[in-house]
Every structure is written in structure tokens, then in C-alpha cells.
Amino acid sequence: MRIEVPVTSLLRLLRKRIGDFPYPHQIAGLLDNPLRRALENPSASVDAIGLTGGESVVEIGPGPGFFSVEIARRLTTGRLVLFDIQPEMLDKARRKLDGAGYRNVDFHAGSADAELPFADAQFDAAFLAEVIGEVPDKDACLRSLARIVKPGGVLVFHESFPDPDRLNLTELRALAEPHGFELAIARGSRWKDVVVFRKPVAAQEKRRL
Ligand SMILES: C[S@@+](CC[C@H](N)C(=O)[O-])C[C@H]1O[C@@H](n2cnc3c(N)ncnc32)[C@H](O)[C@@H]1O
């Protein structure tokens, strides 16, 4: 924590001066360390997605893959897609996942506020940890997420200290609900929030099921 807090202050200061920019890949090591693992318990956070093994999941902004390994581990027959604006971050995540023996993962570079390069209703779940605060056009990002998540699927945000762009529950609801997502679970503490939204199944589709 003592290492991360000055970095957080520096990032906040730089953002004020020069505007939004992604967390620098050069200091990705600070995102994947034993202290964070002990404080944040990534396994418990990923449990909130409610995976049963066969799902198709997209993780936006995985960075070096702190949560990705936990997601890939649960997808026994499903598939994980990692999408990050920095190819260097995807390289780090790929090394981590390869090292852990997970081959059920695809990698895409791009910006989450441009149209996401995936089919309508492709995913059962979308997971974003400490990312949405860095995305300049958050509304465009949510619009795209609403398109690629299946009816009945979930959108999960993980926001924690000491992220300088941490969004709270009210801010997340203000972003997600106008795009049709409904709040399903909100687990909060002063250290982290895990917020799950569900995309409702339209009445017409419900009748078909
Ligand atoms: C603070 S890091 C968090 C990484 C990881 N989720 C974690 O919690 O360890 C934010 C990540 O989001 C990515 N990112 C930032 N803006 C993005 C955007 N517009 N589109 C896609 N990825 C973005 C960054 O490159 C970085 O990997």
C-alpha cells in the first residue's frame, strides 16, 4: 500500500493536468503483487460473476491479468476474451495466462469507447476492474457493452482503493441504468465495490423460453 499511494497521487495529478490516459503499462507490476492479492481477494471478486463454466466472458482493461487467471480458471468449457487499449498489457496478460496453462483466451487491442469489435449478444458476462474511470467516453462504452452482453447476462464492475478514478455505486448506476442494465448485486466496503448489473430478458424473449 505504501508503494501504491504515492503512485495514485501522481496519477491523479497528471490526470488533472493532461486529462484521461490509461494506467501506464510500464508500471503494470504494481497491479499484480501479493499485497493487492491479500487485500482484494480476486477470487472472491470473480465469484460475483456467477460463472458455471461454459460461459463466454469479455474482460475489458485486464491489464497484466490480475483477475483474468481467476476468470479463465472457472471457464472449464467456456471462453474468455481480453480487450485492452494497450497491446503491452495484453502481452503481459498472455504471458501470465500461458504460464498458468490457460489456452481458452483470445486477445484484442482497442479502445472500449469505440464500437467494441464483437457481435451483438456475444457474451454472457462483461467484467471491468478499475477501468471505467479511465475511459474518456463512458457512455459510448456502456452503449457498446449493452449491445454485446446477452439478455439475461451480467455486467460486473470492480472498483477499489487506491484507484485514483474509482467510481462509486451511484456513479455506476448513473452510467449503466440508462442503457437498460438493472442493478442485481452491490457489495461495498471502503476498500472495494463489486457491482453486478443484469441485462433483462425482454418480455417477448421470456415467452419464447
Ligand atoms: C488500472 S488498470 C486495471 C487493470 C486490471 N483490470 C486490474 O485491475 O489489475 C486499467 C486498465 O484498463 C485499460 N484501459 C484504459 N482505458 C481503456 C480503454 N479506453 N479501452 C480499453 N482498455 C482501457 C488500461 O490499459 C489498463 O490495462
The ligand as a Gaussian input file, in Angstrom:
#p B3LYP/6-31G(d) Opt

LIG

0 1
 C       -5.822000       0.462000     -13.659000
 S       -5.599000      -0.720000     -14.938000
 C       -6.516000      -2.104000     -14.257000
 C       -6.045000      -3.415000     -14.819000
 C       -6.781000      -4.647000     -14.248000
 N       -8.177000      -4.623000     -14.555000
 C       -6.571000      -4.761000     -12.779000
 O       -7.489000      -4.441000     -12.023000
 O       -5.454000      -5.146000     -12.396000
 C       -6.675000      -0.156000     -16.230000
 C       -6.582000      -0.975000     -17.497000
 O       -7.578000      -0.501000     -18.403000
 C       -7.010000      -0.303000     -19.675000
 N       -7.755000       0.780000     -20.362000
 C       -7.774000       2.091000     -20.051000
 N       -8.558000       2.771000     -20.897000
 C       -9.046000       1.867000     -21.772000
 C       -9.899000       1.956000     -22.923000
 N      -10.407000       3.121000     -23.340000
 N      -10.186000       0.827000     -23.602000
 C       -9.683000      -0.379000     -23.203000
 N       -8.845000      -0.523000     -22.136000
 C       -8.535000       0.581000     -21.431000
 C       -5.565000       0.075000     -19.382000
 O       -4.724000      -0.133000     -20.486000
 C       -5.252000      -0.852000     -18.211000
 O       -4.823000      -2.096000     -18.641000

